[in-house]
Amino acid sequence: MGAYLLTGAGSGIGAALADLLHGRGEDLVLVARSAERADELAAAYPGAQVLTADLARPEEAEGLADRLPSRLDAVVHSAGIVALGDIADLDLAQWRSTLEVNLLAPVALTRAALPALRAARGRVVLVNSGQGLSAAGGWGSYAASKHGLKAFADSLRQEERPHGIQVISVYPGRTATPMQEAVHAHEGEPYDPTVWTRPESVAATILHALDGPRDAALTDITVRPGG
Ligand SMILES: NC(=O)c1ccc[n+]([C@@H]2O[C@H](COP(=O)([O-])OP(=O)(O)OC[C@H]3O[C@@H](n4cnc5c(N)ncnc54)[C@H](OP(=O)(O)O)[C@@H]3O)[C@@H](O)[C@H]2O)c1
């Protein structure tokens, strides 16, 4: 059994991965944004250690360092937010919160977890996005945060390889989660979740990467809705 630290375990892809890991008896460390959310996660995942940090304040993630286990087999950053809008319309506060949650919080939490990851020769999974590879109009702040997340992953991979840490970026396409429902609402499109990848399927892909052989490190995994 291993120890896995997850953000975003309360919803969507992160919740689906927490279900899979909890179901096979792994030790979970879950980061919840509020005390109320922490209570919900503790009830949903008996035995899990639940920590509280609002990832819109990355220093709160950094402050978790003393409360982490001494060994972590993986840290999976799934928490994320999106604020759609043209650059002419999105204000700086929206840019800032997107960059805090999607980029700076993973940086801060990874730094806090590095000793435990090094001890276990663990893996870091960054849940990125197709927008982290190619930015579309109307997605500027989100795409910038995810491009930054890719850069962070690529640098971290090189730096931590001597310490045995593997770094995996996962780029889902549209996935049927509350985030995707909100995107459709913004786009003014009807939402049919059956058209998009299920969060359970993205989670299964992440689990495959987490379980993979050490001598064949996965680096970048793109997931698109299948037919
Ligand atoms: N859905 C898609 O189509 C899609 C496509 C590509 C990439 N992604 C990426 O996949 C990841 C997971 O997204 P999802 O679709 O599963 O979204 P989701 O269902 O909206 O879940 C997002 C999770 O992030 C957490 N979170 C957001 N802000 C937070 C904060 N300030 N502090 C702590 N936690 C916070 C949420 O916490 P609460 O539960 O407390 O709200 C929630 O658990 C994201 O990084 C997203 O960018 C999604």
The ligand as an SDF file (V2000), in Angstrom:
LIG
                    3D

 48 52  0  0  0  0  0  0  0  0999 V2000
  -13.4460   19.0960  -16.7170 N   0  0  0  0  0  0  0  0  0  0  0  0
  -12.7450   19.3270  -17.8170 C   0  0  0  0  0  0  0  0  0  0  0  0
  -13.2770   19.3600  -18.9360 O   0  0  0  0  0  0  0  0  0  0  0  0
  -11.2490   19.4980  -17.7130 C   0  0  0  0  0  0  0  0  0  0  0  0
  -10.5070   19.4890  -18.8990 C   0  0  0  0  0  0  0  0  0  0  0  0
   -9.1490   19.6500  -18.8430 C   0  0  0  0  0  0  0  0  0  0  0  0
   -8.5090   19.8280  -17.6300 C   0  0  0  0  0  0  0  0  0  0  0  0
   -9.2500   19.8520  -16.4780 N   0  0  0  0  0  0  0  0  0  0  0  0
   -8.5230   20.0310  -15.2270 C   0  0  0  0  0  0  0  0  0  0  0  0
   -8.8040   18.9390  -14.3920 O   0  0  0  0  0  0  0  0  0  0  0  0
   -8.6580   19.3300  -13.0250 C   0  0  0  0  0  0  0  0  0  0  0  0
   -9.8820   18.8670  -12.2710 C   0  0  0  0  0  0  0  0  0  0  0  0
  -10.9980   19.5660  -12.8030 O   0  0  0  0  0  0  0  0  0  0  0  0
  -12.4830   19.0220  -12.6700 P   0  0  0  0  0  0  0  0  0  0  0  0
  -13.0740   19.0770  -14.0040 O   0  0  0  0  0  0  0  0  0  0  0  0
  -12.4800   17.7620  -11.9000 O   0  0  0  0  0  0  0  0  0  0  0  0
  -13.1110   20.2470  -11.8440 O   0  0  0  0  0  0  0  0  0  0  0  0
  -14.1430   20.3310  -10.6470 P   0  0  0  0  0  0  0  0  0  0  0  0
  -15.1050   19.2150  -10.6790 O   0  0  0  0  0  0  0  0  0  0  0  0
  -14.6310   21.7430  -10.6910 O   0  0  0  0  0  0  0  0  0  0  0  0
  -13.2070   20.1250   -9.3650 O   0  0  0  0  0  0  0  0  0  0  0  0
  -12.2310   21.0710   -9.0510 C   0  0  0  0  0  0  0  0  0  0  0  0
  -11.6870   20.7680   -7.6810 C   0  0  0  0  0  0  0  0  0  0  0  0
  -10.7240   21.8080   -7.3640 O   0  0  0  0  0  0  0  0  0  0  0  0
  -10.9550   22.2440   -6.0400 C   0  0  0  0  0  0  0  0  0  0  0  0
  -10.5690   23.6350   -5.8380 N   0  0  0  0  0  0  0  0  0  0  0  0
  -10.8650   24.6950   -6.6290 C   0  0  0  0  0  0  0  0  0  0  0  0
  -10.4260   25.8250   -6.0520 N   0  0  0  0  0  0  0  0  0  0  0  0
   -9.8540   25.4590   -4.8720 C   0  0  0  0  0  0  0  0  0  0  0  0
   -9.2410   26.1780   -3.8210 C   0  0  0  0  0  0  0  0  0  0  0  0
   -9.1330   27.5140   -3.8400 N   0  0  0  0  0  0  0  0  0  0  0  0
   -8.7390   25.4990   -2.7620 N   0  0  0  0  0  0  0  0  0  0  0  0
   -8.8450   24.1540   -2.7140 C   0  0  0  0  0  0  0  0  0  0  0  0
   -9.4410   23.4150   -3.6660 N   0  0  0  0  0  0  0  0  0  0  0  0
   -9.9330   24.0680   -4.7360 C   0  0  0  0  0  0  0  0  0  0  0  0
  -12.4590   22.1100   -5.8670 C   0  0  0  0  0  0  0  0  0  0  0  0
  -12.7380   22.1370   -4.5060 O   0  0  0  0  0  0  0  0  0  0  0  0
  -14.2540   22.1660   -3.9610 P   0  0  0  0  0  0  0  0  0  0  0  0
  -14.6690   20.7290   -4.1100 O   0  0  0  0  0  0  0  0  0  0  0  0
  -14.1310   22.6290   -2.5670 O   0  0  0  0  0  0  0  0  0  0  0  0
  -14.9850   23.1060   -4.8720 O   0  0  0  0  0  0  0  0  0  0  0  0
  -12.7460   20.7980   -6.5720 C   0  0  0  0  0  0  0  0  0  0  0  0
  -12.5360   19.7270   -5.6760 O   0  0  0  0  0  0  0  0  0  0  0  0
   -8.4750   20.8430  -13.0460 C   0  0  0  0  0  0  0  0  0  0  0  0
   -7.1120   21.1490  -12.8500 O   0  0  0  0  0  0  0  0  0  0  0  0
   -8.9150   21.2550  -14.4250 C   0  0  0  0  0  0  0  0  0  0  0  0
   -8.2860   22.4240  -14.8650 O   0  0  0  0  0  0  0  0  0  0  0  0
  -10.5920   19.6750  -16.4930 C   0  0  0  0  0  0  0  0  0  0  0  0
  1  2  1  0
  2  3  2  0
  2  4  1  0
  4  5  1  0
  4 48  2  0
  5  6  2  0
  6  7  1  0
  7  8  2  0
  8  9  1  0
  8 48  1  0
  9 10  1  0
  9 46  1  0
 10 11  1  0
 11 12  1  0
 11 44  1  0
 12 13  1  0
 13 14  1  0
 14 15  2  0
 14 16  1  0
 14 17  1  0
 17 18  1  0
 18 19  2  0
 18 20  1  0
 18 21  1  0
 21 22  1  0
 22 23  1  0
 23 24  1  0
 23 42  1  0
 24 25  1  0
 25 26  1  0
 25 36  1  0
 26 27  1  0
 26 35  1  0
 27 28  2  0
 28 29  1  0
 29 30  1  0
 29 35  2  0
 30 31  1  0
 30 32  2  0
 32 33  1  0
 33 34  2  0
 34 35  1  0
 36 37  1  0
 36 42  1  0
 37 38  1  0
 38 39  2  0
 38 40  1  0
 38 41  1  0
 42 43  1  0
 44 45  1  0
 44 46  1  0
 46 47  1  0
M  CHG  2   8   1  16  -1
M  END
$$$$
